[in-house]
Amino acid sequence: MLKTLAKCVRDAKAFAILTPIFMLGEAFFEVSIPTVLKNLIDLGIELGDMDAVLKYGVELMVCALTAMFFGVAAGFTASRASSRFAKNLRQDMYYNIQNYTFSSIDKFSPASLVTRLTTDVQRVQMAFQMIIRITFRAPAMLIFAFTFSFRTSPRLSLIFLYAIPFLAIVLAIIIKIAFPVFNKTFKTYDELNECVEENVRGIRVVKSFVQEDHEISKFQGISNRIFGLFTKAEKTVAFNAPAMQIAVYSCVIAISWIGAHAIVESGNAEPGLTVGGLNSLFTYTMQILMSLMMLSMIFVMLTMSKASADRVAEVLNEGCDINDGERDLKELKDGSIEFRDVSFKYFASAENNALDHISVKINSGETIGIIGGTGSSKSTFVQMIPRLYDVTEGEILVGGEDVRDYNLEALRNNVAMVLQKNTLFSGSIYENIRWGDEHASDEDVQRVCKLACADEFIQKFPDKYETHIEQGGANVSGGQKQRLCIARALLKHPKILILDDSTSAVDTHTDAMIRKAFREEIPNTTKIIIAQRVSSVSDADKIIILDNGKIADMGTHDELYARGGIYREICDQQTKGASDDE
């Protein structure tokens, strides 16, 4: 995990190195102040020597100003280092997410990724800043202060050795109890974000079913769980402060008692201890124990941040298991497709295959219809073609070559896919369609929109193709969204066009017009149409019936209907349904 995060330091390295150096300087000069103060009292004030008072007063001022300078410089460099580190973390995470395959995306929910990119990165940033500042300052202060105090009074300095084990034991207990709770809390944050995201996306459904109170109750339940977990963890961490206070005041009392006797009594076991020396020991006591407190705070912060660091590292370490083929082919000869005894399962541990021994050959330019019940793996079938998933067994050939031999970008640029869930992005219609080809002219955009029967409703908008589309296409209907997505895919000029139930929201007349345009305008493009309506695939060159991940039957509409079976049953049900509607 540390090795993974360390790679993101990069341009923050110089600031990260300077910060500890400045912190060491601040610690040294801050620890020097009690010694100068001791000399000021013993050699100046006690003896009434104004020259010594002036001399040591100037030294005191120089030490204080120098410590302040180093402290301010360390604060500046630490802030720059941590900010750049957090920026690199977010960038690397985001870039890696863009390279995820579908199997990688399946491992993380959208809400979890948002939490990791925001809350978790923020906690790691705070921990990083604390590491390069306090992690160096506290030990340095501890060592310097103990060294100076030992020079002042070796006997009294041994008192600190009793406080350190006590604080170490308390801290170990706190970490052991608090860490699992903090870890559980951050996972609950994912649930909270998921609840909010689900509610915002489905707000129209919530309002139409008058379920606002239910959603509020669900949110409050998760929020209360987070509150309860954080309260439990913070109660444990709160014991750190009283433990520190006990150690501090115990040391002060012990030093006061022993030191006072050492000064008052003559011939004591601690000759040479002065009022100034005792005064400096009080200051060293505070510096030493405050250093221990800072170290304990570091451990607590690192305990809280470790869970976040692990979650960030998971996103960064998630590798892409689908890469360019060794042959790196960049040209597709044609749009022919062949499945050779293909089997696929989503997880290696899965008992059953999602696709089971599929063998089928599709010629370039053919129109293929795929139909089947819910869960029959229709979407899985087509997602294997552009390598959104890789086969578990067998091979898939596109243009006569194994898909695993192609350059990924070249393969996917030649396979346009309109997914079941149609997604549009905020921006104009022109900008959305040009996702298919960012260099396309206005005329090209308008041409594909006409092919997808989208131009007819675009022309009715006041701004036509400059009409702004809200995020997710919230201001257009389902059918309009589908047609815009089809137009976007067509702009890629693909050799293979896949429509995954992408005309379900349009009426049958528009559906027929789209298919007619396909036949007339892009005859050389291989078209694969997944549909629930038989009418959407009835004129296809070949229809594949999928059932439980296997090919149940295959042929033309007339051949399948004549053979009976699943296809005729679907046809009769839909025909009967249409008659009942009339």
Secondary structure, 3 states (H helix, E strand, C coil): CHHHHHCCCHHHHHHHHHHHHHHHHHHHHHHHHHHHHHHHHHHHHCCCCHHHHHHHHHHHHHHHHHHHHHHHHHHHHHHHHHHHHHHHHHHHHHHHHHCCCHHHHCCCCHHHHHHHHHHHHHHHHHHHHHHHHHHHHHHHHHHHHHHHHHHHCHHHHCCHHHHHHHHHHHHHHHHHHHHHHHHHHHHHHHHHHHHHHHHHHCHHHHHHCCCHHHHHHHHHHHHHHHHHHHHHHHHHHCCHHHHHHHHHHHHHHHHHHHHHHHHHCCCCCCCCCCHHHHHHHHHHHHHHHHHHHHHHHHHHHHHHHHHHHHHHHHHHHCCCCCCCCCCCECCCCCCCEEEEEEEECCCCCCCCCCEEEEEEEECCCCEEEEEECCCCCHHHHHHCCCCCCCCCEEEEEECCEEHHHECHHHHHHHEEEECCCCCCCCEEHHHHHCCCCCCCCHHHHHHHHHHCCCHHHHCCCCCHHHCEECHHHCCCCHHHHHHHHHHHHHCCCCCEEEEECCCCCCCHHHHHHHHHHHHHHCCCCEEEEECCCHHHCCCCCEEEEEECCEEEEEECHHHHHHHCHHHHHHHHHHHHHHHHHC
